[in-house]
Amino acid sequence: MRVHTDEGITGIGEVDSGPTVARAIIESPLGHKVWSGLAELLIGEDPLNIRPLWDKMFAGTVYNGRSGAVVHALSGLDLALWDIAGKALKQPVYRLLGGGYRTRVRAYASSLFGDTPEKTFELGRQYVLQGFTAVKFGWGPFGRDETLDMELASAAREGVGRQADLMFDVGGAWDWKTAIRREEKLRAFGPLWIEEPLSAEDLAGYAKLTECSRTLIAAGESEADLPAFDRLIREGGVDVVQPDVARCGGLTGAMRVADIASFCRRQVANHAFKTGISIAASLHFLAAIPNALILEYSVSDSPLRQRATVQTFPVVDGYVEIPRDPGLGVDLNMETIEEYRWIETKR
């Protein structure tokens, strides 16, 4: 999405949600004091007044918002406001967030499992050859059958080798008893973490699992509002918190999540599986917090993932540099945008 100012600065943001739903949330006309379209709440305001505008958008959607798709839509606008602020002040966004703890972030290749163990092995080997020092496999056939899970995990470890970090994303497929049994078996493959083994609502299950797990447990991509993250950390006991800047209230929301995680001595690894906009914003986020662990770097071959932005954020020796240009440091590839807008119109 793009947000334009009367001084000719355009901010770029991204929403990771249902596109038509998010668009309706943004473009809806004013209903009453606590039910408004988000655009209506921003028009005429000072775009540099970011946190007060976040609060205004949140308060103006109390009846239909507070979490879920409304916060997803708010996230994209928040990212665009930070981009505008950086461009107006001629500063990279991480400096506006308080400064940088690091100039580059280690990245992991984020991939679906292959349909077979053999395909998973080949993918793992390919990502390491591309320069990644960490790889995560998830979803696909994983989580359905214990025997197949072990075969896939073994193939993944063999493919990436013993020197690279390896993570498994279960996609919420297990109950807590199954998760405890699987974690015990998956230890043999030395995972850095096991991600979303349970549904987001099963806080009691997370508490039981994290109490006895020897492997780090990661979760958070499904959450949008701050209270949900607070419960996940304090009640669920997750070790690695995974806010998505395009879902959790933008950079403003993500920084609040990171503060809670830091206070509770938990690490943060972003979730991002869409375009270069999310990668750029996530890099600024991870640069600006003390408890950043690693960057999720989608290796999907989707054209929108690979070609939606001019910048490609190359991985060099396992790391990605933090953008230094003003704002988020990302530009839309309008050829790609127009190509897929035409396809949508044609339908």
Secondary structure, DSSP 8 states (H G I E B T S, - for coil): -EEE-TTS-EEE----S-HHHHHHHHH----BTTB--HHHHHTTS-TT-HHHHHHHHHHTTTTT-SSHHHHHHHHHHHHHHHHHHHHHHT-BHHHHTT--S-SEEEEEEEEE--SSHHHHHHHHHHHHHTT-SEEEEESTTTTS-HHHHHHHHHHHHHHH-SSSEEEEE-TT---HHHHHHHHHHHGGG--SEEE--S-TT-HHHHHHHHHH-SSEEEE-TT--SHHHHHHHHHTT--SEE---TTTTTHHHHHHHHHHHHHHTT-EEE----S-HHHHHHHHHHHHT-TTEEEEEEE----HHHHHSBS-----BTTEEE---SSBT---B-HHHHHHHHHHHHH-
